[in-house]
């Protein structure tokens, strides 16, 4: 018994030596790549994003989407095509899409107005750089 006590203690205590340090948690990047955003601005931006996601989740009712898909399917499988009903369904789908796009644009507008003038110019410069990079990639792929 005594013979195994010392090696057991040494083995158990050596586990700490071989253990790896905890991995460093990644830090979320600042919005728009702007490092000068204050915590107050960050809070306002997060509030806007939460509001947008709640608005979009209200609009996206899975049961309603399934109902519209079933109606489209019924139109396709019907013996005669009803253009009026098809146009109505398409208009409903476009109306939902329009509401979602309007909500996203309003949120982007609100976030942009949270920024200071200096941050806006920095953002515009970065967006121009991104557009140049995108165009360069598109030309390289052609």
C-alpha positions as CSV (number, residue, x, y, z in Angstrom):
1,X,0.0,0.0,0.0
2,X,2.7,2.5,1.0
3,X,4.6,1.4,-2.1
4,X,1.8,2.6,-4.4
5,X,1.0,5.8,-2.5
6,X,3.9,8.0,-3.6
7,X,3.7,7.0,-7.3
8,X,-0.1,7.6,-7.3
9,X,0.4,11.1,-5.8
10,X,3.1,11.9,-8.3
11,X,0.9,10.7,-11.2
12,X,-2.1,12.7,-10.1
13,X,-0.1,15.9,-9.5
14,X,1.7,15.6,-12.8
15,X,-1.6,15.9,-14.7
16,X,-1.5,19.6,-14.0
17,X,1.9,19.9,-15.7
18,X,0.7,18.2,-18.9
19,X,-2.7,20.0,-19.0
20,X,-3.0,22.6,-21.7
21,X,-4.1,26.2,-20.8
22,X,-7.7,27.1,-21.5
23,X,-8.2,28.3,-25.0
24,X,-8.6,32.1,-25.4
25,X,-12.2,33.1,-26.2
26,X,-12.5,35.0,-29.5
27,X,-13.6,38.6,-29.2
28,X,-16.4,39.6,-31.4
29,X,-15.4,42.2,-34.0
30,X,-16.7,45.7,-33.8
31,X,-19.6,46.4,-36.1
32,X,-18.6,47.6,-39.5
33,X,-14.9,47.1,-38.5
34,X,-15.0,50.4,-36.6
35,X,-12.8,50.2,-33.5
36,X,-13.9,53.7,-32.3
37,X,-17.5,52.7,-31.5
38,X,-18.3,53.6,-27.9
39,X,-20.2,51.2,-25.6
40,X,-23.2,53.5,-25.7
41,X,-23.3,53.3,-29.5
42,X,-22.7,49.5,-29.3
43,X,-25.7,49.2,-27.0
44,X,-27.9,51.3,-29.4
45,X,-26.8,49.1,-32.3
46,X,-27.6,45.9,-30.4
47,X,-31.0,47.3,-29.5
48,X,-31.8,48.1,-33.1
49,X,-30.7,44.6,-34.2
50,X,-32.9,43.0,-31.5
51,X,-35.8,45.1,-32.6
52,X,-35.2,44.1,-36.3
53,X,-35.0,40.4,-35.5
54,X,-38.2,40.5,-33.4
55,X,-40.0,42.3,-36.3
56,X,-38.7,39.8,-38.8
57,X,-39.6,36.8,-36.6
58,X,-43.2,38.1,-36.3
59,X,-43.4,38.3,-40.1
60,X,-42.0,34.8,-40.7
61,X,-44.9,32.5,-39.6
62,X,-44.0,29.0,-40.7
63,X,-47.6,27.9,-40.8
64,X,-48.6,30.8,-43.0
65,X,-45.6,30.0,-45.3
66,X,-46.7,26.4,-45.5
67,X,-50.2,27.5,-46.3
68,X,-49.1,29.6,-49.2
69,X,-46.9,26.8,-50.5
70,X,-49.9,24.4,-50.4
71,X,-52.0,27.0,-52.3
72,X,-49.2,27.2,-54.9
73,X,-49.1,23.5,-55.2
74,X,-52.9,23.3,-55.5
75,X,-52.7,25.8,-58.3
76,X,-50.1,23.8,-60.2
77,X,-52.0,20.5,-59.7
78,X,-55.4,22.0,-60.6
79,X,-57.0,20.9,-63.9
80,X,-57.2,24.6,-65.1
81,X,-54.9,27.5,-64.2
82,X,-56.5,30.3,-62.2
83,X,-54.4,33.4,-63.1
84,X,-56.3,35.7,-60.7
85,X,-55.6,33.4,-57.7
86,X,-51.9,33.0,-58.8
87,X,-51.5,36.8,-59.1
88,X,-53.0,37.2,-55.6
89,X,-50.7,34.7,-54.1
90,X,-47.6,36.2,-55.8
91,X,-48.7,39.7,-54.5
92,X,-49.0,38.3,-51.0
93,X,-45.5,36.8,-51.2
94,X,-44.1,40.0,-52.5
95,X,-45.8,42.1,-49.9
96,X,-44.1,40.0,-47.1
97,X,-40.8,40.3,-48.8
98,X,-41.3,44.1,-49.2
99,X,-42.0,44.4,-45.4
100,X,-38.9,42.5,-44.5
101,X,-36.7,44.5,-46.8
102,X,-38.2,47.8,-45.5
103,X,-37.5,46.7,-41.9
104,X,-33.9,45.8,-42.8
105,X,-33.3,49.1,-44.6
106,X,-34.8,51.1,-41.7
107,X,-32.6,49.2,-39.2
108,X,-29.5,50.0,-41.4
109,X,-30.6,53.6,-41.5
110,X,-31.0,53.8,-37.7
111,X,-27.6,52.1,-37.2
112,X,-25.9,54.5,-39.6
113,X,-27.4,57.5,-37.8
114,X,-26.0,56.2,-34.5
115,X,-22.4,56.8,-35.9
116,X,-20.6,60.0,-35.6
117,X,-19.5,62.0,-38.7
118,X,-15.9,60.6,-38.4
119,X,-17.2,57.1,-38.1
120,X,-19.5,57.6,-41.1
121,X,-16.5,58.7,-43.3
122,X,-14.5,55.7,-42.1
123,X,-17.4,53.4,-42.9
124,X,-17.8,54.9,-46.4
125,X,-14.1,54.5,-47.1
126,X,-14.2,50.8,-46.0
127,X,-17.3,50.2,-48.1
128,X,-15.5,51.8,-51.2
129,X,-12.5,49.5,-50.5
130,X,-14.8,46.5,-50.3
131,X,-16.5,47.4,-53.6
132,X,-13.1,47.7,-55.3
133,X,-12.1,44.3,-54.0
134,X,-15.4,42.8,-55.1
135,X,-15.1,44.3,-58.6
136,X,-11.5,43.0,-58.8
137,X,-12.6,39.5,-57.8
138,X,-15.4,39.6,-60.4
139,X,-13.0,40.7,-63.2
140,X,-10.4,38.1,-62.1
141,X,-13.1,35.3,-62.3
142,X,-14.1,36.3,-65.8
